[in-house]
Amino acid sequence: MNTSAQVEAAGGQNDDTLSKTQIRRAVGAAAIGNAMEWFDFGVYGYLATTVGQLFFPSKAGHGGHSLLAAFGVFAIAFLARPFGSLFFGPLGDKIGRSRVLIITITMMAAGTTGVGVLPTYQTIGIWAPILLIITRLVQGFSTGGEYGGAATFMVESSPDESRGFFTSFLEFGTLSGYSVGAGLVTIMTVLLPDQAMHNWGWRIPFLCAAPLGLFGLFLRLRLEDSAAFTQLSSKGEQSRAPLRELITEHWQRMLRCVGLVILLNIAYYIVLTYLPSYFEKHLHFSTAESLEMLIAVYIGMMIVIGFVGRISDRIGRKPIIITSGIGFILLSYPVFWLFSTGNMVYTFVGLGVLAFLTVLLSGTMPSTLPSIFPTRIRNGGFAISYNFSTSAFGGTAPYVVTALMGATGNQYMPAFYLMLAGAIGVATVLTIRETAGVPLAGSSALHARPAAAQSG
């Protein structure tokens, strides 16, 4: 598999088939969409308390119900993601990755901007939460095709020997979106009086999605499709029924992808979305204090993530993922004990530990997950597996841990949830083969069948 002809036949690429300009363009265009996606979900998470009060007002003394309702809408948006993946995933395997990415970023921008212009419960009553749910469903449907399409495009547009490094910038986009969202909310919280923030200030972060979306659309309109898909298309070898092929022939690959995504997204949604509200509600930190800590952690993760991707190209993806999973199993409970002290320094240290374990995943998963599938059904296979897993376990994580804590009074429920995710992730990663430095092939990284039998 060392010659160019062999690589192309396998659906992979080597360094000679890609120019630096093509790689930079692919990385930037894919990462901006992911930043857009997570800016939206991040801002919603950061403003969950305010959104709950404005769209789900509750009686005095029951403010927790408003927060729970706000996180419920956060979870509802994820119900649309599997439907989006069922639509956009196979579509990307038929018409190409780049075309789908143009559609998804347009819809994401429209959905997020829509939240910023909605009237509140005080203005139109029950229609306010109904319209909020509709905008979140639009957002969820579009993101159902976004991450899978972007990751697939980046994997297929990166050199084999540095795929981990280049694809890590997809999650760099995630952290950038979170950082920009957190920074914007923090600045506004500091500069605006509470009443102004409550009345109109909360809308500004959502409205910022419009220019971000236009910029991302501009970048994606200039994209050429990945070489792997172009080669497949030129030979007329696309799957005619990718969804049926996935279900009948590749369900084991999909289950393995689901297992890894459980770990990745539970870590992401608890650490990056849920903890700001946890710090405010249970540790009684101010919004500014919580977000200042998180912004510092996000910046640290952004600095480290490229190194994690580069290291995964040298030592492999599996050792890093296993290290992260074991870390969540062993360290989640001690970290939440540190949180329980209410000490700012201890809390920051604990947050740093969780962030480090999370960045080990975010630096390796974008190159690992799409490689599980052969080129002809890669976009659909990854998108569907990723989004079904995310909808069931990732996006619901803030709601589930909030509900469990309310029912049991146990503030360690988030730690137990992370420990369970770590165990599932470790068990799953042991069932796949190492893909670092290996050309993308018709066969994937699974043990299930001999590589020679898994033609793509």
C-alpha positions in Angstrom: 0.0 0.0 0.0 2.9 2.3 -0.4 2.5 3.4 -4.0 0.3 6.1 -5.2 -1.7 3.7 -7.4 -2.4 1.5 -4.4 -3.4 4.4 -2.2 -5.8 5.7 -4.9 -7.3 2.3 -5.4 -8.0 2.0 -1.7 -9.7 5.4 -1.6 -6.9 7.0 0.4 -4.4 9.7 -0.3 -0.7 10.4 0.2 1.1 13.6 0.7 1.8 14.0 -3.1 -1.9 14.1 -4.0 -2.7 17.2 -2.0 -1.3 20.7 -2.1 -0.8 22.7 1.0 -3.4 25.2 -0.3 -6.0 22.5 -0.7 -5.3 21.1 2.8 -5.5 24.6 4.4 -8.7 25.4 2.5 -10.3 22.1 3.5 -9.3 22.4 7.1 -10.5 26.0 7.4 -13.8 25.4 5.7 -14.7 22.4 7.7 -13.5 23.9 11.0 -15.6 27.0 10.6 -18.8 25.0 10.4 -17.9 23.0 13.5 -17.2 26.3 15.3 -20.6 27.6 14.2 -22.3 24.5 15.5 -20.7 24.6 18.9 -21.0 28.3 19.2 -24.7 27.8 19.0 -24.9 24.9 21.5 -22.3 26.6 23.7 -24.2 29.9 23.9 -27.4 28.1 24.6 -25.7 26.2 27.4 -24.1 29.4 28.9 -27.5 31.2 28.8 -29.6 28.3 29.8 -30.6 29.9 33.1 -31.8 33.1 31.3 -33.5 31.2 28.5 -35.3 29.1 31.1 -36.6 32.2 32.9 -37.7 34.0 29.7 -39.4 31.0 27.9 -40.4 28.7 30.8 -41.2 31.0 33.7 -42.0 29.1 36.9 -43.4 30.0 40.3 -41.3 31.5 43.0 -39.0 29.0 44.6 -39.1 26.7 41.6 -36.3 28.2 39.5 -34.9 24.8 39.0 -37.9 23.8 36.9 -37.1 26.6 34.4 -33.5 25.4 34.1 -34.6 21.8 33.6 -37.1 22.9 30.9 -34.3 24.9 29.2 -32.1 21.8 29.2 -35.0 19.8 28.0 -35.2 21.9 24.9 -31.5 21.5 24.5 -32.1 17.7 24.5 -35.1 18.0 22.2 -32.9 19.6 19.5 -30.9 16.4 19.4 -34.0 14.4 18.5 -33.7 16.0 15.1 -30.1 15.1 14.6 -30.6 11.4 13.7 -33.2 12.5 11.1 -30.7 15.0 9.7 -28.0 12.3 9.5 -30.3 9.9 7.8 -31.0 12.6 5.2 -27.6 14.3 4.8 -25.3 11.3 5.5 -26.3 9.1 2.5 -26.8 12.3 0.4 -23.1 13.1 0.9 -22.2 9.6 -0.3 -24.3 10.3 -3.5 -23.7 13.9 -4.5 -20.5 14.7 -2.6 -19.3 16.0 0.7 -18.9 19.7 -0.2 -22.4 20.2 -1.5 -23.9 18.9 1.7 -21.6 21.1 3.8 -23.0 24.2 2.0 -26.5 23.3 2.9 -25.8 22.4 6.5 -24.0 25.6 7.4 -26.8 27.7 5.9 -29.4 25.9 8.0 -27.4 26.1 11.1 -26.9 29.9 10.8 -30.7 30.4 10.2 -31.7 28.2 13.2 -29.3 30.0 15.6 -30.2 33.5 14.4 -33.9 32.6 14.8 -33.5 32.1 18.5 -32.2 35.7 18.8 -35.3 37.2 17.3 -37.9 35.1 19.1 -40.5 36.9 21.4 -40.5 35.6 25.0 -43.3 34.0 27.0 -44.2 37.4 28.5 -45.0 38.6 25.0 -46.8 35.7 23.2 -47.3 33.1 26.0 -47.2 29.5 25.1 -46.1 30.2 21.5 -42.7 31.4 22.8 -41.5 27.9 23.9 -43.1 26.3 20.9 -41.2 28.6 18.5 -38.0 28.0 20.5 -38.4 24.3 20.1 -38.9 24.7 16.3 -35.7 26.7 15.9 -33.8 24.1 17.9 -35.2 21.3 15.7 -34.0 23.2 12.6 -30.6 23.5 14.2 -30.6 19.9 15.2 -31.6 18.7 11.8 -28.8 20.6 10.1 -26.1 19.6 12.6 -27.1 16.0 11.9 -25.2 16.3 8.6 -22.6 18.9 9.7 -20.1 17.1 11.9 -20.2 13.8 10.0 -19.8 15.6 6.7 -17.0 17.9 7.9 -15.1 15.1 9.6 -15.4 12.9 6.5 -14.3 15.7 4.3 -11.2 16.5 6.4 -10.2 12.8 6.8 -10.4 12.4 3.0 -8.5 15.7 2.4 -5.6 15.0 4.8 -2.2 13.3 4.1 -2.1 9.7 5.5 0.9 10.3 7.7 -0.5 13.5 9.3 -4.2 12.9 9.3 -4.4 13.1 13.1 -2.8 16.5 13.1 -4.9 18.1 10.4 -8.2 16.6 11.5 -7.6 17.8 15.1 -8.4 21.2 13.7 -12.0 20.1 13.4 -12.2 20.1 17.2 -10.1 23.2 17.3 -13.2 24.7 15.6 -15.3 23.3 18.3 -13.2 24.9 21.1 -13.0 28.1 19.1 -16.8 28.2 18.9 -17.1 27.6 22.6 -14.5 30.1 23.5 -16.0 32.9 21.4 -19.4 32.1 22.8 -18.2 32.1 26.4 -16.1 35.2 25.9 -19.1 37.1 24.4 -21.4 36.0 27.2 -18.8 36.9 29.8 -18.2 40.4 28.3 -21.8 41.1 28.1 -22.5 39.8 31.7 -19.8 42.1 33.0 -20.7 45.2 31.0 -24.5 45.1 31.0 -26.7 45.5 34.1 -28.6 42.3 35.0 -31.9 43.8 33.8 -30.5 44.8 30.4 -29.0 41.3 30.0 -32.3 39.8 30.8 -34.3 42.2 28.6 -32.3 42.2 25.4 -28.6 41.4 25.9 -29.1 37.6 25.8 -30.2 38.0 22.1 -26.9 39.3 20.8 -24.8 36.0 21.0 -27.5 34.2 19.0 -27.7 37.0 16.4 -23.9 36.8 15.9 -24.5 33.5 14.2 -25.6 35.4 11.0 -22.2 36.9 10.1 -20.4 33.7 11.2 -22.7 31.7 8.9 -22.1 33.9 6.0 -18.3 33.7 6.4 -18.5 29.9 6.6 -20.7 29.8 3.5 -18.2 31.9 1.6 -15.4 29.4 2.5 -17.4 26.4 1.6 -18.6 27.7 -1.8 -14.9 27.7 -2.8 -14.3 24.0 -1.9 -13.6 21.2 -4.3 -14.7 17.8 -3.2 -12.3 15.4 -1.5 -10.0 13.3 -3.7 -11.3 10.1 -2.3 -14.9 10.8 -3.2 -13.9 12.3 -6.6 -12.0 9.1 -7.5 -14.9 7.0 -6.4 -17.3 9.1 -8.4 -15.2 9.1 -11.5 -15.3 5.3 -11.5 -19.1 5.2 -10.8 -18.6 3.2 -7.6 -20.8 5.2 -5.3 -23.3 3.1 -3.4 -26.7 3.2 -5.0 -28.4 2.5 -1.7 -26.0 3.6 1.0 -28.5 3.4 3.8 -29.5 -0.1 3.0 -25.9 -1.1 2.6 -25.0 0.3 6.0 -27.8 -1.5 7.8 -27.2 -4.9 6.1 -23.5 -5.0 5.8 -21.9 -2.5 8.1 -23.9 -2.6 11.3 -21.0 -3.8 13.4 -18.9 -0.8 12.3 -21.8 1.5 13.3 -22.0 0.0 16.8 -18.3 0.5 17.3 -18.6 4.1 16.2 -21.6 4.6 18.6 -19.6 3.3 21.5 -16.7 5.6 20.9 -19.0 8.6 20.4 -20.7 7.9 23.7 -17.4 8.7 25.5 -16.5 11.6 23.3 -19.8 13.4 23.6 -20.7 12.7 27.2 -17.3 14.2 28.0 -17.9 17.2 25.8 -21.4 18.0 26.9 -20.8 17.6 30.6 -17.4 19.4 30.6 -18.2 22.2 28.1 -21.9 22.7 28.3 -23.2 21.5 31.7 -20.5 22.6 34.1 -21.2 26.4 33.8 -24.7 25.9 35.2 -23.4 23.4 37.7 -20.9 25.9 39.1 -23.5 28.6 39.4 -26.3 26.5 40.9 -24.4 24.1 43.2 -21.2 26.0 43.9 -22.7 29.4 43.9 -20.1 30.9 41.6 -21.1 34.0 39.6 -21.7 33.6 35.9 -18.6 35.6 35.2 -16.4 33.5 37.5 -17.6 30.3 35.9 -17.1 31.5 32.4 -13.7 33.0 33.1 -12.4 29.6 34.4 -13.9 27.8 31.4 -12.5 30.3 28.9 -9.0 29.7 30.3 -9.5 26.0 30.0 -10.8 26.3 26.4 -7.7 28.3 25.4 -5.5 25.7 27.0 -7.3 22.9 25.1 -6.9 24.9 21.8 -3.2 25.2 22.4 -2.8 21.4 23.2 -5.1 19.8 20.7 -2.8 20.1 17.7 0.0 18.4 19.6 -2.4 15.6 20.6 -3.2 15.1 16.9 0.4 15.0 16.0 1.3 12.6 18.8 -1.5 10.3 17.6 0.1 10.2 14.2 3.3 8.9 15.8 2.1 6.5 18.6 -1.4 5.7 17.4 -4.9 6.7 18.2 -5.8 3.8 20.5 -3.3 4.4 23.3 -4.5 8.0 23.6 -8.2 7.1 23.6 -7.6 4.3 26.2 -5.6 6.7 28.4 -8.5 9.2 28.3 -11.2 6.5 29.1 -9.3 5.1 32.0 -8.7 8.6 33.3 -12.4 9.3 33.3 -13.0 6.1 35.2 -10.4 6.8 37.9 -10.5 10.6 38.2 -14.1 11.8 37.7 -15.1 11.2 41.3 -12.1 12.9 42.8 -12.6 15.8 40.5 -16.1 16.3 41.6 -15.0 16.1 45.2 -12.6 19.0 44.5 -15.7 20.8 43.1 -17.6 20.1 46.3 -15.1 22.1 48.4 -16.3 25.3 46.7 -12.7 26.5 46.6 -12.0 28.3 43.4 -8.4 27.0 43.0 -9.4 23.4 43.6 -12.3 23.8 41.2 -10.0 25.1 38.5 -7.6 22.2 39.0 -10.4 19.7 38.7 -11.7 21.4 35.6 -8.3 21.3 34.1 -8.1 17.5 34.7 -11.4 16.9 33.0 -10.4 19.2 30.1 -7.1 17.4 29.6 -8.9 14.0 29.4 -11.4 15.5 27.0 -8.8 17.0 24.7 -7.1 13.6 24.4 -10.4 12.5 22.8 -11.0 15.6 20.7 -7.5 15.4 19.2 -7.8 11.8 18.1 -11.5 11.0 17.4 -11.9 13.1 14.2 -9.3 10.9 12.5 -10.4 7.7 14.1 -14.2 7.6 13.7 -14.6 8.2 9.9 -11.8 5.7 9.2 -14.0 2.9 10.6 -16.0 3.0 7.3 -15.1 2.4 3.7 -15.2 5.4 1.3 -18.4 4.5 -0.5 -20.5 4.7 2.7 -18.2 6.7 4.9 -20.2 9.9 5.1 -23.5 8.2 5.8 -22.0 5.6 8.1 -20.2 8.0 10.3 -23.0 10.7 10.3 -25.7 8.3 11.3 -23.7 6.5 14.0 -22.4 9.7 15.4 -25.7 11.5 15.6 -27.8 8.6 16.9 -25.2 8.2 19.7 -25.0 11.9 20.3 -28.8 12.3 20.5 -29.2 9.4 22.9 -26.3 10.0 25.2 -24.4 13.3 24.5 -27.1 16.0 24.0 -29.2 14.5 26.8 -26.3 14.4 29.3 -27.0 17.9 30.9 -30.7 17.0 31.2 -30.1 13.5 32.6 -27.6 14.5 35.2 -29.7 17.5 36.2 -32.7 15.2 36.6 -30.7 12.5 38.5 -29.3 15.1 40.9 -32.8 16.5 41.5 -34.2 13.0 42.2 -31.4 11.7 44.4 -29.8 14.9 45.8 -26.4 13.3 44.9 -24.1 16.0 43.4 -21.7 13.2 42.2 -24.1 12.0 39.5 -22.1 13.8 36.7 -19.0 12.0 37.9 -20.8 8.6 37.7 -22.0 9.4 34.2 -18.5 10.2 33.1 -17.1 7.0 34.6 -19.7 4.9 32.8 -18.8 6.7 29.5 -15.2 6.0 30.1 -15.8 2.3 30.6 -17.9 2.0 27.4 -15.2 3.9 25.4 -12.4 1.7 26.6 -14.3 -1.5 25.9 -15.1 -0.2 22.4 -11.7 1.0 21.3 -10.3 -2.4 22.1 -12.4 -3.8 19.2 -10.9 -1.6 16.5 -7.5 -1.7 14.8 -5.0 1.1 14.7 -5.4 3.5 11.8 -2.6 5.9 12.3 -0.5 6.3 9.1 -2.7 3.8 7.3 -4.2 4.9 3.9 -8.0 5.2 3.8 -9.1 2.0 2.3 -12.2 0.2 1.2 -11.6 -1.9 4.3 -11.9 -0.2 7.6 -10.2 -0.5 11.0 -12.3 -3.3 12.3 -11.3 -6.8 13.4 -14.6 -8.2 12.2 -13.4 -9.5 8.8 -10.0 -9.8 7.1 -9.0 -6.6 5.3 -8.9 -8.3 2.0 -12.6 -9.2 2.3 -13.7 -5.7 3.1 -13.4 -4.1 -0.3 -14.9 -0.7 -0.6 
